[in-house]
Amino acid sequence: MERGIDGLFRKVGVERGTNTENRVMAVFERRIKERDCPEWLIGCKQANEKEDRKGIDFWFETKDVGDIRIQVKSSMKGVEEAKKHHPKIPVVRLPPGSSEDSLFRECLGVVEQEGIKYLQERR
């Protein structure tokens, strides 16, 4: 019975993650298309399966530093696991029920911070 419950929790977690990723993609596609975003942000795409296994959920294309990768998680446990397994990939926590504005702000904030790190490393 325990295996069944664990499997059910895993399935729910995967579905929740997929739903959140789809919402993030829709928000960024719309905002980029409408240019309702910072000038430096020019694109967003979901990672492919190979990249996803490496802890990457999204690539954000920027004018100044190129592509920035992030991972999206909906729980603190997920964030902790992601940081443990893929410590170089920045993680954004987006709790279930987050508004579109919140999804946008949280992801954009992490992308912006990563861009600043990239620029500092170039110096």
SVG drawing of the C-alpha trace seen along z (x, -y; Angstrom):
<svg xmlns="http://www.w3.org/2000/svg" viewBox="-4 -48 41 50">
<polyline fill="none" stroke="black" stroke-width="0.4" points="0.0,0.0 2.8,-2.4 4.2,-2.2 0.8,-3.1 0.6,-6.2 4.2,-7.2 3.4,-6.8 0.3,-8.9 2.2,-11.7 4.9,-11.5 2.2,-11.7 0.5,-14.7 3.9,-16.4 4.8,-15.9 1.3,-17.1 1.7,-20.2 5.1,-20.9 4.0,-20.5 1.1,-22.9 3.3,-25.5 5.8,-25.2 3.0,-25.6 1.8,-28.7 5.2,-30.3 5.7,-29.6 2.4,-31.2 3.0,-34.3 6.4,-34.9 5.4,-34.2 2.6,-36.7 4.6,-39.4 7.5,-39.1 5.2,-39.2 3.5,-42.3 6.8,-43.7 5.4,-44.0 8.8,-43.1 12.3,-44.6 14.0,-45.6 16.9,-43.2 14.6,-40.1 14.1,-38.9 13.0,-35.3 12.0,-32.3 11.8,-28.6 11.2,-25.4 14.1,-23.0 14.1,-19.8 14.0,-16.4 17.8,-16.0 18.2,-19.5 15.3,-18.8 17.2,-15.8 20.1,-18.2 17.8,-20.4 16.9,-23.0 13.3,-24.0 13.6,-27.2 16.1,-29.2 15.7,-33.0 17.3,-34.8 18.8,-38.2 20.4,-41.0 23.4,-41.5 24.5,-38.1 22.9,-35.5 20.9,-32.6 20.1,-32.1 18.8,-28.8 16.5,-28.3 14.6,-25.6 11.1,-26.0 9.8,-24.2 6.5,-24.6 7.6,-23.4 10.5,-24.1 11.3,-20.3 11.6,-20.5 13.8,-23.6 16.1,-21.8 16.3,-18.7 17.0,-20.7 19.8,-22.6 21.3,-19.4 21.3,-17.7 21.9,-20.7 23.7,-23.3 24.7,-25.5 21.1,-25.9 19.2,-28.8 15.8,-27.7 12.6,-29.7 10.0,-28.6 6.5,-29.2 3.8,-27.9 0.6,-26.5 -1.9,-29.2 0.7,-31.9 -0.7,-34.7 0.5,-35.4 2.2,-38.6 3.9,-36.7 5.1,-34.0 6.5,-36.7 8.1,-38.7 9.7,-35.7 11.2,-34.3 12.3,-37.6 14.0,-38.5 16.1,-35.3 17.0,-35.8 18.0,-39.4 20.2,-38.3 21.9,-35.7 22.5,-38.2 24.2,-40.5 26.4,-37.5 27.3,-36.8 28.3,-40.4 30.4,-40.5 32.2,-37.3 33.2,-38.8 35.0,-41.7"/>
</svg>
